[in-house]
Amino acid sequence: MKQVEDQYPMLLVPRELISIIEDNDNILMENIIRIQIGDPPDKPTKPKPIDEPHAPNLSSHNHERVKFSHKVLIGVLAFGFLIFALSGFDEGNAFLVFLVTGIPFLFALTKFLSDYFAYSKEIKDYNKKNRKYQVDIQSHNKLLTKYKLNLADYEIKMELYNDHLREYESWKEELLENTEFKTAINKNREEGINRMIAGFSQNIIKPQKSEKNFQVGISENYFLKYLNKYFKDIAILKHYTLEYFEPDFTLILENGLHIDIEIDEPYTGNTKEVIHYYDKLKRQFSDYDRNKFFIGCGWIVIRFSEQQIIEQPDACCKYLAKTLQYFNHNSNIENFKGINDILPMQIWSIKEANEMAYFDYRKKYLNEDFLKKTINKYD
């Protein structure tokens, strides 16, 4: 159900209760649909694409190192030969030449051999991986051919699936509009929902009789006449509190659900104090904490504006009846034939409420004609 906090009538329902009803309705509907027209068609599974094998990579790093160390080795040899030649091939200088060029030559030779063996190992590993890659390519080509055949088969099956799905949805749409189907839903809905609501209702916090004398407004007395007219089978309590809050009306349904009905006016009649409004900046109703408290106790909260109660009492009762029916209470909707649905009313801001108090807006509907009509009708 739609829950709003910025317009009247306001309907606030515990999330758990909404889940109970929606889950039950969805499961029930799916079961009856399956009995009537069977299961929806199974969607074919799309074949998984074939991953192409990755070719091995031969880095040029080790090869460059081999070439560089080879050049260094040749350079050291050339340098040694040059030194030896310039010394006139004197045997006495041979030891000195060896010290100058021999040690660098041995170091360069060691580096060259190390780089060469590392490069040779890399070539060997690359050739091994490349041979495996060639085998994987052949296998991949065979799998790819099979995948393309499976993909073509999948596309044919998808066309058939879409045809069957459109046909199934058409049957389902016709079924949802069928009177017998709706009757079957309502018949089976009552037992399932009542069973789950009974479990939910056990945890609802119960109200206590108030010992205080709260002043009852004229709109409350006026609306009570309509509640008693349309809802004779429901316990309608006045002057019951939930901790320190007293609802305008407390309704207790046969399935154990508790409903707090509130009639909201923009300001008090005597002091002109603003008491109900919607904070547009905070996007929050002034009685947010109170509403949250009742919902946390497992209650349903329904708020009407005082003007709606005075000008549309029958429509308010019709709205209430539809709400009760949603929660599986037989509220005789037939009694409301010919009665229009309630006209929603945007909740006033605190600025608008102050303006209404200044101009005494409530006198617009709490006028002499209303008071005379009330007295003549009920006294």
Secondary structure by P-SEA (a helix, b strand, c coil): cccccccccbbbbcaaaaaaaaaaaaaaaaaaaaaacccccbbbbcccbbbbbbcbbbbaaaaaaaaaaaaaaaaaaaaaaaaaaaacccccaaaaaaaacaaaaaaaaaaaaaaaaaaaaaaaaaaaaaaaaaaaaaaaaaaaaaaaaaaaaaaaaaaaaaaaaaaaaaaaaaaaacaaaaaaaaaaaaaaaaaaaaaaaccccccccccccccccaaaaaaaaaaaacccccccccccccccccccbbbbcccbbbbbbbbbccccccccccccccccccccccaaaaaaaaaaabbbbbbbcaaaaaacaaaaaaaaaaaaaaaccccccccccccccbbbbccccaaaaaaaaaaccccccccaaaaaaaaaccc
